[in-house]
Amino acid sequence: MRSSSAPIRDPQYSLETAGAPSRTPIVLRPASIEDVDALVALEDASFVADRITRRSFRNLIGSASALILVAETGGRPEILGYAALLFRRGTALARLYSIAVAADAAGRGIGRSLLKAAEAAAFDRDRILLRLEVREDNERAIRLYRSEGYRPIGRYLDYYADHMPALRFEKILRGEKLFDSGVPYYEQTTDFTCGSCCLMMALARDVSGFELDPVMEIRLWREATTIFMMSGPGGCDPYGLAVTAHEFGLDAEIHVSQAGDLFLEGVRSLEKQKVMALAQEDFRRRAITYAIPTVVEPFTLDLLRAHLGKGGTAIVLVSGYHMFAKKVPHWVLAHGDDGRHIIVHDPWVADERGESIADAAHLPLPYTTFDKMARFGRAALRAAVFLSPRRS
Ligand SMILES: CC(C)(COP(=O)(O)OP(=O)(O)OC[C@H]1O[C@@H](n2cnc3c(N)ncnc32)[C@H](O)[C@@H]1OP(=O)(O)O)[C@@H](O)C(=O)NCCC(=O)NCCS
């Protein structure tokens, strides 16, 4: 990887490095054009090839889609290290393009401080993931990344000038404070029970005595499933989830952008389509019987935020394309709003990508990112089931 400042003492980046034995405090700040000479010197001393050029440093410092942070000693300005971030437009990704610390300042915690400040800066810019590449033989940097919670997501062969492969790492950014709505997290134990797991999590907070376990996961799935979805066992549909939520003691409200049968276009077999349509008709009839309000129009972010603001939760359909690059419908549970993000429990933990529950629970998704994710398929189907504790 590779990657840019005026002496702004933004308190967020102004920190003394942990573990630095009472030396002059280190200050982090965005780089400015006056820093280019020092950055080039540091770059030349830190890397033997694939160096960032003077021109590139200038461009990065002037670019709205990059940020270079520099570390300097408070008293005697001298650049001891830098971290460069790239922000790809239209995505929720940030990339740590480069990081380096001067050899005579190494091992004092400056690299770690730069990395943390880079994460905070990316989070502030509404990025949910920070990715980076590192030479496979760079044990020192790899140890730093691993210790800060980065997980390996791949390997590029022949990536550097000397043909050394690069390891790719990624970290989900979640800011300093964890939003706690009191909704417990539950990881789905099958590929197809995301909807029922979202419902379970909502029930666990709002219905006393409700217990989360795999037996209940399957039971709720059986009650709310449309039988098939795409291929194989089916996922849940919004009407089925709302009817089941009602039967288990929650108030439900359905928001769906289109009337009629859902998810049929991904199913090739006519017989499967027929069964799905019948199951959905049954759910719609029962929703009417239970007087479950149904709004046939795409819900807006403001509407969802108002609902969450009243302490409700919402099972929201998202495209798996955004979450794990698969074009499958997927349900997540929105359970909080911190003023900039919708807080989500995603029941799917991507073990194959080295994720843990910490990567899937309490995910702060910036409003615009969430808004983009919350639609599925060519028709941009928008569906959510708003849930609240039973009123009477
Ligand atoms: C990688 C680099 C940025 C780390 O900066 P640093 O300021 O020395 O690192 P820190 O003092 O913050 O230490 C952070 C962690 O890095 C690792 N680390 C630091 N020095 C190390 C050493 N000599 N040997 C092994 N690991 C080391 C440790 O995990 C350390 O954590 P710990 O002190 O809690 O054990 C720095 O070594 C560097 O500039 N290297 C050359 C450029 C480079 O390789 N950049 C990375 C490109 S992907």
Ligand as a Chemical Component Dictionary entry (heavy atoms), coordinates in Angstrom:
data_LIG
# 
_chem_comp.id                   LIG 
_chem_comp.type                 NON-POLYMER 
_chem_comp.pdbx_formal_charge   0 
_chem_comp.three_letter_code    LIG 
# 
loop_
_chem_comp_atom.comp_id 
_chem_comp_atom.atom_id 
_chem_comp_atom.alt_atom_id 
_chem_comp_atom.type_symbol 
_chem_comp_atom.charge 
_chem_comp_atom.model_Cartn_x 
_chem_comp_atom.model_Cartn_y 
_chem_comp_atom.model_Cartn_z 
_chem_comp_atom.pdbx_ordinal 
LIG C1  C1  C 0 5.214  -0.170 10.195 1  
LIG C2  C2  C 0 5.573  1.145  10.876 2  
LIG C3  C3  C 0 4.687  2.267  10.250 3  
LIG C4  C4  C 0 5.270  1.032  12.369 4  
LIG O1  O1  O 0 5.495  2.291  12.947 5  
LIG P1  P1  P 0 6.050  2.416  14.479 6  
LIG O2  O2  O 0 5.830  3.844  14.906 7  
LIG O3  O3  O 0 7.427  1.889  14.576 8  
LIG O4  O4  O 0 5.066  1.425  15.227 9  
LIG P2  P2  P 0 4.558  1.548  16.732 10 
LIG O5  O5  O 0 5.666  2.009  17.619 11 
LIG O6  O6  O 0 3.278  2.328  16.749 12 
LIG O7  O7  O 0 4.278  0.043  17.031 13 
LIG C5  C5  C 0 3.079  -0.527 16.590 14 
LIG C6  C6  C 0 3.262  -2.020 16.463 15 
LIG O8  O8  O 0 4.063  -2.306 15.323 16 
LIG C7  C7  C 0 4.788  -3.495 15.614 17 
LIG N1  N1  N 0 6.193  -3.177 15.690 18 
LIG C8  C8  C 0 6.782  -1.972 15.892 19 
LIG N2  N2  N 0 8.121  -2.109 15.898 20 
LIG C9  C9  C 0 8.392  -3.411 15.707 21 
LIG C10 C10 C 0 9.568  -4.184 15.599 22 
LIG N3  N3  N 0 10.772 -3.634 15.711 23 
LIG N4  N4  N 0 9.439  -5.488 15.357 24 
LIG C11 C11 C 0 8.247  -6.075 15.248 25 
LIG N5  N5  N 0 7.095  -5.389 15.348 26 
LIG C12 C12 C 0 7.164  -4.091 15.572 27 
LIG C13 C13 C 0 4.307  -3.977 16.950 28 
LIG O9  O9  O 0 3.168  -4.771 16.783 29 
LIG C14 C14 C 0 3.925  -2.699 17.611 30 
LIG O10 O10 O 0 3.036  -2.861 18.669 31 
LIG P3  P3  P 0 3.570  -3.052 20.179 32 
LIG O11 O11 O 0 4.597  -2.014 20.414 33 
LIG O12 O12 O 0 2.344  -2.883 21.016 34 
LIG O13 O13 O 0 4.153  -4.427 20.173 35 
LIG C15 C15 C 0 7.080  1.468  10.720 36 
LIG O14 O14 O 0 7.803  0.366  11.134 37 
LIG C16 C16 C 0 7.498  1.829  9.321  38 
LIG O15 O15 O 0 7.450  3.000  8.914  39 
LIG N6  N6  N 0 7.997  0.865  8.550  40 
LIG C17 C17 C 0 8.547  1.142  7.215  41 
LIG C18 C18 C 0 7.454  1.548  6.260  42 
LIG C19 C19 C 0 6.403  0.474  6.163  43 
LIG O16 O16 O 0 6.734  -0.696 6.090  44 
LIG N7  N7  N 0 5.131  0.878  6.110  45 
LIG C20 C20 C 0 4.022  -0.046 6.025  46 
LIG C21 C21 C 0 3.649  -0.214 4.611  47 
LIG S1  S1  S 0 2.313  -1.321 4.478  48 
# 
loop_
_chem_comp_bond.comp_id 
_chem_comp_bond.atom_id_1 
_chem_comp_bond.atom_id_2 
_chem_comp_bond.value_order 
_chem_comp_bond.pdbx_ordinal 
LIG C1  C2  SING 1  
LIG C2  C3  SING 2  
LIG C2  C4  SING 3  
LIG C2  C15 SING 4  
LIG C4  O1  SING 5  
LIG O1  P1  SING 6  
LIG P1  O2  DOUB 7  
LIG P1  O3  SING 8  
LIG P1  O4  SING 9  
LIG O4  P2  SING 10 
LIG P2  O5  DOUB 11 
LIG P2  O6  SING 12 
LIG P2  O7  SING 13 
LIG O7  C5  SING 14 
LIG C5  C6  SING 15 
LIG C6  O8  SING 16 
LIG C6  C14 SING 17 
LIG O8  C7  SING 18 
LIG C7  N1  SING 19 
LIG C7  C13 SING 20 
LIG N1  C8  SING 21 
LIG N1  C12 SING 22 
LIG C8  N2  DOUB 23 
LIG N2  C9  SING 24 
LIG C9  C10 SING 25 
LIG C9  C12 DOUB 26 
LIG C10 N3  SING 27 
LIG C10 N4  DOUB 28 
LIG N4  C11 SING 29 
LIG C11 N5  DOUB 30 
LIG N5  C12 SING 31 
LIG C13 O9  SING 32 
LIG C13 C14 SING 33 
LIG C14 O10 SING 34 
LIG O10 P3  SING 35 
LIG P3  O11 DOUB 36 
LIG P3  O12 SING 37 
LIG P3  O13 SING 38 
LIG C15 O14 SING 39 
LIG C15 C16 SING 40 
LIG C16 O15 DOUB 41 
LIG C16 N6  SING 42 
LIG N6  C17 SING 43 
LIG C17 C18 SING 44 
LIG C18 C19 SING 45 
LIG C19 O16 DOUB 46 
LIG C19 N7  SING 47 
LIG N7  C20 SING 48 
LIG C20 C21 SING 49 
LIG C21 S1  SING 50 
# 
